[in-house]
Amino acid sequence: MTNEKEDLKLIVKCTDEVKYGKLYGFNKEISDEQLEKAKKYMTNFAPVDFPDIMKISGNPRGWMCTYEDAPKVEEALNITETLAKREKQQAEKRKHYDENRKAKEEAQLKLEEIFFNAARPKQKLSILLNVADIVYDPANSFRDNSYYGGGHLYIILKKSIWYIMNNGREENNWNINNIEIDNAGGAVGFKVDYSDEIHELIKIVTEENIYSGETLKEEDMDLLCGL
Protein backbone atom coordinates (compact mmCIF):
# COMPACT_ATOMS: atom_id res chain seq x y z
CA MET A 1 0.00 0.00 0.00
CA THR A 2 1.33 3.44 -0.98
CA ASN A 3 1.83 5.97 1.79
CA GLU A 4 0.31 9.18 0.47
CA LYS A 5 2.35 11.22 2.97
CA GLU A 6 5.58 9.84 1.51
CA ASP A 7 7.62 12.32 -0.53
CA LEU A 8 7.13 12.05 -4.28
CA LYS A 9 10.06 10.28 -5.95
CA LEU A 10 10.97 8.12 -8.90
CA ILE A 11 11.41 4.41 -8.36
CA VAL A 12 12.26 1.50 -10.65
CA LYS A 13 9.07 0.17 -12.20
CA CYS A 14 10.47 -1.94 -14.99
CA THR A 15 13.80 -3.26 -16.28
CA ASP A 16 14.33 -4.02 -19.96
CA GLU A 17 17.50 -6.00 -20.69
CA VAL A 18 17.46 -5.24 -24.43
CA LYS A 19 16.82 -1.53 -25.05
CA TYR A 20 15.92 0.77 -22.17
CA GLY A 21 17.59 -0.59 -19.07
CA LYS A 22 15.87 0.57 -15.90
CA LEU A 23 12.68 2.58 -16.32
CA TYR A 24 11.36 4.82 -13.55
CA GLY A 25 7.84 5.73 -12.51
CA PHE A 26 6.36 7.51 -9.50
CA ASN A 27 6.02 5.97 -6.08
CA LYS A 28 2.44 7.26 -5.76
CA GLU A 29 -0.40 8.77 -7.77
CA ILE A 30 0.16 12.27 -9.15
CA SER A 31 -2.30 14.89 -10.36
CA ASP A 32 -3.13 15.54 -14.00
CA GLU A 33 -1.40 18.91 -13.67
CA GLN A 34 1.80 17.24 -12.46
CA LEU A 35 1.62 14.67 -15.22
CA GLU A 36 1.35 17.44 -17.83
CA LYS A 37 4.61 18.92 -16.54
CA ALA A 38 6.43 15.61 -16.47
CA LYS A 39 5.19 13.62 -19.45
CA LYS A 40 7.26 15.50 -22.04
CA TYR A 41 10.22 13.57 -20.56
CA MET A 42 8.30 10.31 -20.12
CA THR A 43 6.66 7.64 -22.26
CA ASN A 44 3.35 5.90 -21.63
CA PHE A 45 4.73 2.41 -22.15
CA ALA A 46 2.89 -0.73 -23.14
CA PRO A 47 4.31 -4.24 -23.66
CA VAL A 48 4.35 -3.72 -27.42
CA ASP A 49 7.02 -0.99 -26.99
CA PHE A 50 9.66 -3.49 -25.89
CA PRO A 51 11.77 -5.55 -28.33
CA ASP A 52 11.51 -8.76 -26.28
CA ILE A 53 8.77 -9.03 -23.67
CA MET A 54 10.49 -12.13 -22.25
CA LYS A 55 13.45 -10.01 -21.16
CA ILE A 56 11.45 -7.60 -19.02
CA SER A 57 11.05 -7.64 -15.27
CA GLY A 58 8.51 -5.50 -13.45
CA ASN A 59 5.46 -3.82 -14.90
CA PRO A 60 5.92 -2.73 -18.56
CA ARG A 61 2.86 -0.48 -18.51
CA GLY A 62 2.33 3.19 -17.64
CA TRP A 63 4.23 6.48 -17.61
CA MET A 64 7.95 5.90 -17.15
CA CYS A 65 11.25 7.58 -17.96
CA THR A 66 14.82 6.47 -18.56
CA TYR A 67 17.62 7.08 -16.07
CA GLU A 68 18.95 9.87 -18.32
CA ASP A 69 15.60 11.70 -18.31
CA ALA A 70 14.96 11.25 -14.59
CA PRO A 71 16.64 14.55 -13.55
CA LYS A 72 14.39 16.46 -15.99
CA VAL A 73 11.27 14.88 -14.49
CA GLU A 74 12.51 15.61 -10.98
CA GLU A 75 13.22 19.23 -11.83
CA ALA A 76 9.83 19.68 -13.51
CA LEU A 77 8.03 18.46 -10.37
CA ASN A 78 10.44 19.91 -7.78
CA ILE A 79 11.22 16.44 -6.47
CA THR A 80 13.77 16.71 -3.65
CA GLU A 81 14.31 12.96 -3.06
CA THR A 82 16.18 12.63 -6.34
CA LEU A 83 17.78 9.50 -7.71
CA ALA A 84 21.20 11.16 -7.50
CA LYS A 85 20.69 12.06 -3.83
CA ARG A 86 19.52 8.56 -2.94
CA GLU A 87 22.37 6.93 -4.88
CA LYS A 88 24.87 9.08 -2.98
CA GLN A 89 23.28 8.08 0.33
CA GLN A 90 23.44 4.40 -0.64
CA ALA A 91 27.09 4.74 -1.67
CA GLU A 92 27.91 6.35 1.69
CA LYS A 93 26.09 3.53 3.52
CA ARG A 94 28.02 0.90 1.54
CA LYS A 95 31.31 2.64 2.26
CA HIS A 96 30.49 2.83 5.98
CA TYR A 97 29.47 -0.85 6.00
CA ASP A 98 32.66 -1.90 4.19
CA GLU A 99 34.85 0.10 6.57
CA ASN A 100 33.08 -1.38 9.60
CA ARG A 101 33.32 -4.90 8.20
CA LYS A 102 37.06 -4.52 7.60
CA ALA A 103 37.62 -3.19 11.13
CA LYS A 104 35.53 -6.03 12.55
CA GLU A 105 37.45 -8.68 10.60
CA GLU A 106 40.80 -7.26 11.72
CA ALA A 107 39.66 -7.11 15.34
CA GLN A 108 38.39 -10.70 15.16
CA LEU A 109 41.76 -11.96 13.89
CA LYS A 110 43.58 -10.18 16.71
CA LEU A 111 41.22 -11.63 19.32
CA GLU A 112 41.64 -15.14 17.94
CA GLU A 113 45.40 -14.75 18.31
CA ILE A 114 45.03 -13.53 21.88
CA PHE A 115 42.48 -16.00 23.21
CA PHE A 116 43.40 -19.24 21.51
CA ASN A 117 46.79 -19.20 23.23
CA ALA A 118 45.27 -18.21 26.56
CA ALA A 119 44.81 -20.07 29.85
CA ARG A 120 41.74 -22.25 30.35
CA PRO A 121 41.11 -22.50 34.10
CA LYS A 122 38.04 -24.30 35.40
CA GLN A 123 35.16 -22.04 36.42
CA LYS A 124 31.38 -21.85 36.62
CA LEU A 125 29.65 -19.61 34.11
CA SER A 126 27.13 -18.50 36.74
CA ILE A 127 29.95 -17.15 38.93
CA LEU A 128 31.57 -15.28 36.03
CA LEU A 129 28.25 -13.70 35.09
CA ASN A 130 27.53 -12.68 38.69
CA VAL A 131 30.86 -10.89 39.18
CA ALA A 132 31.23 -9.45 35.65
CA ASP A 133 31.44 -5.72 35.03
CA ILE A 134 29.91 -6.22 31.59
CA VAL A 135 29.09 -9.15 29.32
CA TYR A 136 28.99 -8.91 25.52
CA ASP A 137 26.87 -11.26 23.43
CA PRO A 138 27.86 -10.87 19.74
CA ALA A 139 24.74 -10.87 17.53
CA ASN A 140 22.81 -12.35 20.49
CA SER A 141 24.53 -15.65 19.72
CA PHE A 142 24.45 -16.90 23.32
CA ARG A 143 20.93 -15.68 24.03
CA ASP A 144 19.56 -17.36 20.91
CA ASN A 145 21.65 -20.54 20.87
CA SER A 146 22.64 -21.47 24.43
CA TYR A 147 19.51 -23.58 24.83
CA TYR A 148 20.93 -25.77 22.07
CA GLY A 149 24.50 -25.71 23.40
CA GLY A 150 25.82 -22.94 21.15
CA GLY A 151 26.76 -19.27 21.36
CA HIS A 152 29.65 -17.06 22.46
CA LEU A 153 30.20 -14.54 25.24
CA TYR A 154 32.91 -12.05 26.17
CA ILE A 155 32.95 -11.48 29.92
CA ILE A 156 34.72 -8.40 31.24
CA LEU A 157 35.92 -8.42 34.85
CA LYS A 158 38.11 -5.93 36.68
CA LYS A 159 41.30 -7.95 36.33
CA SER A 160 40.55 -10.40 33.54
CA ILE A 161 38.60 -11.00 30.33
CA TRP A 162 37.02 -14.33 29.42
CA TYR A 163 35.99 -15.61 26.03
CA ILE A 164 33.34 -18.31 26.37
CA MET A 165 32.54 -20.74 23.55
CA ASN A 166 29.49 -22.82 24.37
CA ASN A 167 30.30 -26.46 23.70
CA GLY A 168 27.15 -28.18 24.88
CA ARG A 169 25.70 -29.76 21.77
CA GLU A 170 25.32 -33.53 21.86
CA GLU A 171 27.84 -33.95 19.05
CA ASN A 172 30.46 -31.78 20.81
CA ASN A 173 33.38 -33.19 22.78
CA TRP A 174 32.42 -32.28 26.34
CA ASN A 175 35.75 -33.58 27.69
CA ILE A 176 37.49 -30.37 26.64
CA ASN A 177 35.06 -28.14 28.56
CA ASN A 178 36.48 -26.16 31.44
CA ILE A 179 33.40 -23.97 32.04
CA GLU A 180 30.53 -25.48 33.95
CA ILE A 181 27.05 -24.38 32.86
CA ASP A 182 24.08 -25.32 35.03
CA ASN A 183 21.93 -28.05 33.48
CA ALA A 184 23.99 -28.03 30.28
CA GLY A 185 27.00 -29.67 28.67
CA GLY A 186 29.40 -26.85 29.39
CA ALA A 187 31.70 -24.53 27.48
CA VAL A 188 35.31 -23.84 26.61
CA GLY A 189 36.57 -20.68 28.29
CA PHE A 190 39.75 -18.68 27.67
CA LYS A 191 41.09 -16.20 30.21
CA VAL A 192 43.50 -13.29 29.71
CA ASP A 193 44.52 -10.33 31.86
CA TYR A 194 42.34 -7.28 31.43
CA SER A 195 43.56 -4.59 29.05
CA ASP A 196 41.80 -1.62 27.48
CA GLU A 197 43.14 -2.68 24.08
CA ILE A 198 41.48 -6.11 24.24
CA HIS A 199 38.27 -4.57 25.57
CA GLU A 200 38.18 -2.16 22.61
CA LEU A 201 38.66 -5.04 20.16
CA ILE A 202 35.74 -6.87 21.78
CA LYS A 203 33.54 -3.79 21.48
CA ILE A 204 34.25 -3.70 17.74
CA VAL A 205 33.59 -7.41 17.18
CA THR A 206 30.43 -7.53 19.29
CA GLU A 207 29.15 -4.09 18.22
CA GLU A 208 28.84 -3.50 21.97
CA ASN A 209 25.82 -5.78 22.17
CA ILE A 210 25.31 -6.54 25.86
CA TYR A 211 24.11 -9.96 27.05
CA SER A 212 20.60 -9.63 28.44
CA GLY A 213 20.91 -12.61 30.74
CA GLU A 214 17.98 -14.24 28.99
CA THR A 215 17.99 -17.49 27.06
CA LEU A 216 15.50 -18.23 24.34
CA LYS A 217 13.76 -21.54 25.00
CA GLU A 218 12.33 -23.79 22.33
CA GLU A 219 8.85 -22.37 22.78
CA ASP A 220 10.26 -18.86 22.26
CA MET A 221 11.93 -19.93 19.03
CA ASP A 222 8.61 -21.33 17.79
CA LEU A 223 7.00 -17.93 18.39
CA LEU A 224 9.79 -16.08 16.57
CA CYS A 225 9.36 -18.27 13.49
CA GLY A 226 5.98 -16.67 12.87
CA LEU A 227 7.34 -13.11 12.84
HELIX and SHEET records of a PDB file:
HELIX    1   1 ASP A   32  ALA A   38  1                                   7    
HELIX    2   2 LYS A   39  TYR A   41  5                                   3    
HELIX    3   3 PRO A   47  ASP A   49  5                                   3    
HELIX    4   4 ILE A   53  LYS A   55  5                                   3    
HELIX    5   5 ALA A   70  ALA A   76  1                                   7    
HELIX    6   6 LEU A   83  PHE A  115  1                                  33    
HELIX    7   7 LEU A  125  VAL A  131  1                                   7    
HELIX    8   8 PRO A  138  ASN A  140  5                                   3    
HELIX    9   9 SER A  141  ASN A  145  1                                   5    
HELIX   10  10 SER A  146  TYR A  148  5                                   3    
HELIX   11  11 TRP A  174  ILE A  176  5                                   3    
HELIX   12  12 ASP A  196  THR A  206  1                                  11    
HELIX   13  13 GLU A  218  LEU A  224  1                                   7    
SHEET    1   A 5 THR A  43  PHE A  45  0                                        
SHEET    2   A 5 GLY A  62  THR A  66 -1                                        
SHEET    3   A 5 GLY A  21  PHE A  26 -1                                        
SHEET    4   A 5 LEU A  10  ASP A  16 -1                                        
SHEET    5   A 5 ILE A  56  GLY A  58 -1                                        
SHEET    1   B 2 GLN A 123  LYS A 124  0                                        
SHEET    2   B 2 ILE A 179  GLU A 180  1                                        
SHEET    1   C 4 ILE A 134  TYR A 136  0                                        
SHEET    2   C 4 HIS A 152  ILE A 156 -1                                        
SHEET    3   C 4 SER A 160  ASN A 166 -1                                        
SHEET    4   C 4 ALA A 187  ASP A 193 -1                                        
END                                                                             
